């Protein structure tokens, strides 16, 4: 009988070690999701990834110099303040799009228009809640703290989109 308890205790200890190891790995994966991918896409490639529970599928259309796609909530909970940014190979940033709340399974269209054409690659990423820029700003507007990170092109696109939506 003592032998059975020893085996049982060993199994419990082993399971605890495995669970602790898995939780650390999951935390590292979550932390890495917050970092932007260094993989730049060609102009004819499609971005299709899940990050922070949001699946972003996006393409670039050279004819109208526009990035269009969809965001989808892949979680069982509502995601708050979801928005998208595009980073161009010329170091310019587009966006973010206006923040929206996405219910579980909900999809929405997103679009960002580029004013320049002097880029040959891009990457994109969705942001959720206070993932990067929200800090209490309405609609993802940027304060002076982020001026260096976000160029005027991205701001102009955001302002133009805001004006269009309010008209």
C-alpha positions as CSV (number, residue, x, y, z in Angstrom):
1,X,0.0,0.0,0.0
2,X,2.9,2.4,0.8
3,X,4.2,1.6,-2.7
4,X,1.0,2.8,-4.3
5,X,1.1,6.1,-2.4
6,X,4.7,6.7,-3.4
7,X,3.9,6.2,-7.1
8,X,0.8,8.4,-6.8
9,X,3.0,11.1,-5.1
10,X,5.6,10.9,-7.8
11,X,2.9,11.3,-10.5
12,X,1.4,14.3,-8.7
13,X,4.9,15.9,-8.4
14,X,5.6,15.2,-12.1
15,X,2.2,16.7,-13.2
16,X,2.9,19.8,-11.1
17,X,6.3,20.3,-12.8
18,X,4.8,19.8,-16.2
19,X,2.0,22.3,-15.5
20,X,4.4,24.9,-14.2
21,X,6.6,24.4,-17.3
22,X,3.7,24.8,-19.6
23,X,2.4,27.9,-18.0
24,X,5.8,29.6,-18.4
25,X,5.9,28.6,-22.0
26,X,2.3,30.0,-22.5
27,X,3.4,33.3,-20.8
28,X,6.4,33.6,-23.1
29,X,4.2,33.0,-26.2
30,X,1.8,35.7,-25.0
31,X,4.6,38.1,-24.4
32,X,6.0,37.4,-27.9
33,X,2.6,38.1,-29.4
34,X,2.9,41.7,-28.2
35,X,6.1,42.1,-30.3
36,X,5.8,43.0,-33.9
37,X,6.9,40.4,-36.4
38,X,10.1,41.2,-38.2
39,X,8.8,39.3,-41.3
40,X,8.1,41.8,-44.1
41,X,5.7,40.8,-46.8
42,X,6.0,41.6,-50.5
43,X,3.3,43.8,-52.0
44,X,1.5,40.8,-53.5
45,X,1.5,38.7,-50.3
46,X,-1.4,38.3,-47.8
47,X,-1.1,38.8,-44.0
48,X,-3.1,36.1,-42.2
49,X,-2.2,35.6,-38.6
50,X,-3.9,35.5,-35.2
51,X,-2.5,37.8,-32.5
52,X,-4.0,38.5,-29.1
53,X,-7.1,36.7,-30.1
54,X,-7.7,38.7,-33.3
55,X,-7.3,37.1,-36.8
56,X,-6.2,39.7,-39.2
57,X,-6.3,38.9,-42.9
58,X,-5.0,41.8,-45.1
59,X,-3.8,42.5,-48.6
60,X,-2.4,45.4,-50.5
61,X,-4.1,46.7,-53.6
62,X,-1.5,48.6,-55.8
63,X,-4.2,50.0,-58.1
64,X,-5.8,52.2,-55.3
65,X,-2.8,52.1,-52.9
66,X,-5.0,50.6,-50.1
67,X,-4.6,47.9,-47.5
68,X,-7.9,46.1,-47.0
69,X,-8.8,43.2,-44.9
70,X,-10.9,41.8,-42.0
71,X,-10.4,41.4,-38.3
72,X,-12.1,38.5,-36.5
73,X,-12.4,37.7,-32.8
74,X,-11.2,34.1,-32.3
75,X,-11.9,34.1,-28.5
76,X,-14.9,33.4,-26.4
77,X,-15.0,36.9,-25.0
78,X,-15.5,40.4,-26.3
79,X,-12.3,42.1,-27.3
80,X,-12.1,45.8,-26.6
81,X,-10.6,48.5,-28.7
82,X,-9.4,46.4,-31.6
83,X,-7.5,48.3,-34.2
84,X,-4.9,47.6,-37.0
85,X,-1.6,49.2,-38.0
86,X,0.5,48.7,-41.1
87,X,4.2,49.3,-41.2
88,X,5.7,50.1,-44.6
89,X,9.3,49.2,-45.7
90,X,10.0,53.0,-46.0
91,X,9.6,53.3,-42.2
92,X,6.2,54.9,-42.4
93,X,3.3,53.7,-40.4
94,X,-0.4,53.6,-41.4
95,X,-3.1,53.8,-38.8
96,X,-4.2,52.7,-36.4
97,X,-7.7,52.2,-37.7
98,X,-10.5,53.4,-35.5
99,X,-10.9,51.2,-32.4
100,X,-13.9,48.8,-32.3
101,X,-15.1,46.2,-29.9
102,X,-15.5,42.7,-31.3
103,X,-17.9,40.1,-29.9
104,X,-16.8,36.5,-29.9
105,X,-16.6,35.3,-33.5
106,X,-17.5,38.8,-34.9
107,X,-15.8,40.0,-38.1
108,X,-15.3,43.5,-39.4
109,X,-13.7,45.0,-42.5
110,X,-10.7,47.3,-42.1
111,X,-8.9,49.6,-44.5
112,X,-5.9,51.9,-44.5
113,X,-4.9,54.1,-47.4
114,X,-1.3,54.9,-48.1
115,X,-0.4,58.4,-49.4
116,X,3.1,57.3,-50.6
117,X,4.0,54.6,-53.0
118,X,7.8,54.5,-52.3
119,X,7.7,51.1,-50.5
120,X,8.2,47.6,-51.6
121,X,7.2,45.6,-48.4
122,X,5.0,45.8,-45.4
123,X,3.8,44.2,-42.3
124,X,0.6,44.6,-40.2
125,X,-0.7,43.7,-36.8
126,X,-3.9,44.0,-34.8
127,X,-3.8,45.7,-31.4
128,X,-6.3,45.0,-28.5
129,X,-7.2,47.1,-25.5
130,X,-4.1,48.7,-24.0
131,X,-1.8,46.5,-26.2
132,X,0.2,49.4,-27.4
133,X,-1.5,52.8,-28.0
134,X,-4.8,53.1,-26.3
135,X,-3.7,54.6,-22.9
136,X,-7.2,56.1,-22.6
137,X,-7.1,57.8,-26.0
138,X,-10.4,58.0,-27.9
139,X,-10.4,56.1,-31.2
140,X,-6.7,55.3,-30.9
141,X,-5.5,58.9,-31.3
142,X,-1.9,59.4,-30.4
143,X,-0.5,61.8,-27.9
144,X,2.9,63.6,-28.0
145,X,4.5,60.6,-26.2
146,X,4.1,58.6,-29.5
147,X,5.0,61.4,-32.0
148,X,8.3,59.8,-32.9
149,X,6.9,56.4,-33.5
150,X,4.0,57.5,-35.7
151,X,4.7,59.7,-38.7
152,X,2.4,62.2,-40.3
153,X,1.3,59.9,-43.1
154,X,-0.4,57.6,-40.6
155,X,-2.0,60.5,-38.8
156,X,-3.3,62.0,-42.0
157,X,-4.9,58.6,-43.0
158,X,-6.5,58.3,-39.6
159,X,-7.8,61.8,-39.7
160,X,-9.2,61.3,-43.2
161,X,-10.9,58.1,-42.3
162,X,-12.4,59.7,-39.1
163,X,-13.7,62.6,-41.2
164,X,-15.2,60.3,-43.7
165,X,-17.0,58.3,-41.0
166,X,-18.4,61.4,-39.4
167,X,-19.9,62.7,-42.6
